[in-house]
Amino acid sequence: MLPHHFGCVENDQIATDTSRNAVADTTTPMPRILLLYATTEGQTALIAERIAHTLREKGHNVEMLPADTTLPDLNPAAYDGVMVGASIHYGHHPAYLHKLISRHREVLAARPCAFFSVSLSAGGPRPKLAAAQRYLDKFMRKTGWQPQLAASFAGALKYSVYGPIKRRVMIVFMTLGGGETNTSRDYEYTDWAAVERFAHSYAQRLARA
């Protein structure tokens, strides 16, 4: 009876191993996501990092690249999805980002994409949400790009990293707009919960693609 008993255990083990292999063989690899960001004082980079972290927690493979130092052979077609983030300064997104998006517009149109804009208009003491939306609309109109998901996030007032001229300019802006003018500290207005919701929404769209 013993040999028969061992035989049953062995057959059960083979069946279990076969079942495990079948599961492993049918596992779909998680999407590869390219996350490009254009940052000046660093807040947009921080937001991009939070988005990347949220997506990686879901098992996604995220590659972050600064948009101003991307390689000439950058190939968005090698990714399943593309996210782009950029900050607003003096009413404009960076010109180099406009060129980058325009150059790859057809490739971007063929895969799930998202764009987020970062500005003080999107949040802070006296947010100007209509202005933040205009920045989004203007960027998409000038580039001809229509991402499936877009959002505006509040940035930060970083007196500690501004140069003398920009610091004076920002003090004037804040005085006129009722913002913070104490230059001994920085002020962060980013809604991190909204950033994470944005990342989750993008992950859901990517899963449906």
ChimeraX attribute file (.defattr): number of C-alpha atoms within 10 A of each C-alpha:
attribute: neighborCount
match mode: 1-to-1
recipient: residues
	/A:1	6
	/A:2	7
	/A:3	7
	/A:4	9
	/A:5	9
	/A:6	11
	/A:7	12
	/A:8	12
	/A:9	11
	/A:10	12
	/A:11	11
	/A:12	12
	/A:13	12
	/A:14	12
	/A:15	12
	/A:16	12
	/A:17	12
	/A:18	12
	/A:19	12
	/A:20	11
	/A:21	12
	/A:22	11
	/A:23	10
	/A:24	10
	/A:25	9
	/A:26	8
	/A:27	9
	/A:28	7
	/A:29	9
	/A:30	13
	/A:31	16
	/A:32	16
	/A:33	25
	/A:34	23
	/A:35	24
	/A:36	22
	/A:37	26
	/A:38	26
	/A:39	23
	/A:40	15
	/A:41	16
	/A:42	15
	/A:43	22
	/A:44	26
	/A:45	21
	/A:46	14
	/A:47	25
	/A:48	27
	/A:49	16
	/A:50	16
	/A:51	23
	/A:52	23
	/A:53	16
	/A:54	20
	/A:55	19
	/A:56	14
	/A:57	10
	/A:58	12
	/A:59	13
	/A:60	17
	/A:61	17
	/A:62	22
	/A:63	13
	/A:64	16
	/A:65	17
	/A:66	17
	/A:67	20
	/A:68	14
	/A:69	8
	/A:70	11
	/A:71	10
	/A:72	6
	/A:73	6
	/A:74	10
	/A:75	11
	/A:76	17
	/A:77	15
	/A:78	12
	/A:79	17
	/A:80	19
	/A:81	24
	/A:82	26
	/A:83	25
	/A:84	23
	/A:85	26
	/A:86	27
	/A:87	26
	/A:88	21
	/A:89	13
	/A:90	6
	/A:91	13
	/A:92	14
	/A:93	22
	/A:94	18
	/A:95	8
	/A:96	12
	/A:97	20
	/A:98	16
	/A:99	13
	/A:100	15
	/A:101	20
	/A:102	16
	/A:103	12
	/A:104	16
	/A:105	16
	/A:106	13
	/A:107	14
	/A:108	23
	/A:109	15
	/A:110	11
	/A:111	18
	/A:112	22
	/A:113	24
	/A:114	23
	/A:115	24
	/A:116	22
	/A:117	25
	/A:118	28
	/A:119	31
	/A:120	25
	/A:121	22
	/A:122	23
	/A:123	21
	/A:124	20
	/A:125	13
	/A:126	13
	/A:127	16
	/A:128	14
	/A:129	17
	/A:130	10
	/A:131	15
	/A:132	23
	/A:133	17
	/A:134	12
	/A:135	21
	/A:136	20
	/A:137	13
	/A:138	13
	/A:139	21
	/A:140	18
	/A:141	11
	/A:142	12
	/A:143	17
	/A:144	15
	/A:145	19
	/A:146	17
	/A:147	18
	/A:148	13
	/A:149	15
	/A:150	20
	/A:151	17
	/A:152	24
	/A:153	25
	/A:154	27
	/A:155	27
	/A:156	20
	/A:157	25
	/A:158	18
	/A:159	21
	/A:160	12
	/A:161	13
	/A:162	16
	/A:163	10
	/A:164	9
	/A:165	8
	/A:166	12
	/A:167	18
	/A:168	15
	/A:169	13
	/A:170	19
	/A:171	17
	/A:172	14
	/A:173	14
	/A:174	17
	/A:175	12
	/A:176	9
	/A:177	12
	/A:178	11
	/A:179	17
	/A:180	17
	/A:181	18
	/A:182	11
	/A:183	16
	/A:184	8
	/A:185	11
	/A:186	14
	/A:187	14
	/A:188	14
	/A:189	16
	/A:190	22
	/A:191	15
	/A:192	14
	/A:193	9
	/A:194	14
	/A:195	21
	/A:196	18
	/A:197	13
	/A:198	20
	/A:199	20
	/A:200	16
	/A:201	14
	/A:202	23
	/A:203	19
	/A:204	11
	/A:205	15
	/A:206	17
	/A:207	11
	/A:208	8
	/A:209	9
